Amino acid sequence: VYEDEDVLAFLDINPVTYGHTLVISKEHYSTFLSTPKAIMNKVMNVAQRIGQVQIEQLGAKGVNILINSYEAAGQVVPHFHVHVIPRYTAKDGFRLEFKELKDVNLPKVAEEIKDNL
């Protein structure tokens, strides 16, 4: 659906909703975390525009922008890619489920992250 010198976007071969699109960097980077900022920004700019078109032209009511980094996070293909998933209803069968983690010392975790930025 889109191509330039650095970015390629195409429909997911196993879509979870109508119009589910993948946006990738042409150059290989294994994850979002290892992708140079300039390329990451180009990929995200294309993902944003595709999401806008999914709402404006496909009639989506919302869009999920999803990036998985590493197997533990659900990354199956070891190449940086962004899922742009149009949502037509909250009951379309695709679910991102967040479960609250109990008994976490939030200030301690915040310090660990802050101290290592």
N, C-alpha and C positions, 0 to 999 in steps of 0.2 A: 504493500500500500504506500510505501515511501522509501526513497533511497537518495542519499547524497554521498559525498566522498568518505564520510566517517560513520554514517548511521544507516541501518536497514530496518524496516518495519514490515511485518507480514502477519497474516492471521495465524493464530495458534492451530496446529493440526488436530489438537484435542481440546476444543474450546469448552469453557464452562458456561459461557453465555454467548449470545449472538453478537459477533463483532470483537470477541476477545482477541487482542492484538499483542504481539511481542515486538519490542523495540530493542535492538542490539547494537553494540559497537562492531564495526567491521573488523577492526584489529582485535586480536584475542587478549582478553583480560579475564582471569578466572572468576573474579567476583566483583561486586560493587566496591568492596573495600580496597581492591587493588587497582581500580581504574583511575587514571589521571583525571583531575578535576575538569579540565577542558573537554575531554571526551564525555565524562559523566554529565556535564552541563548540556552538551549537545543532545545526548540521548534523552535527558529529562525534558528538554525543550520540545522534542518531537513527541514524547509521551504526553506532554501537556496538550499539545495541539490535537493529537488523536483523540484524547479524552473530550476535548471541546467539540470535535466533530461528532463523536459518538452521541453526545447529548443533543447537539443542534440538528443533526441529520438522521441519526438512527432512532431518536426518541428515547434514549436512556434517561432515567431519572437521577442517576448518580454514576460514579465511576470509582473503582478501586484501582490504585496504583500500587503494585506489589513487587517487591524485590526480595529474593531469598539469597542469603549468602552462606554458603557451606551446607553440607548434607544435614547437619543437625537442625538447620532452619528450613529444610525442605528443598534445597537446591538439588535438582536432578541433573541438569546439564551444566557442566563446569565451564560456562562462558557467561560473562555479565549480560544480563537481560532484564528487561522491565516488562511485567504483565500490565496491560491496560485493559481492565475488565469492566465493560459497561454493565450497569445494573438497572433493570427495568422494574423490579419490585423487590422488596426485602425478602420475599418468599420464593425466589427463583431457584432455590436448591443449592446455591453457592453460599458457604458460610465461613466467616472468619470468627472464631470463637475465642474470646479472652476470658480466662478464669483468674480470679484474684488470688495472688500469692499472699498467704497469711504470715504474720509474725516476721516481717522483714524490717530491719533497722535501716530505714530510708536515709537518715543523715549519714550513716556509715558508708552506705553504697554510693551516695552522692559524692562524698569525700574521696573515695577510691577512684571514681571516674574523674572528678575535677583535678585531683593531684597528678593524674597521668595524661592530661590533655596537652 
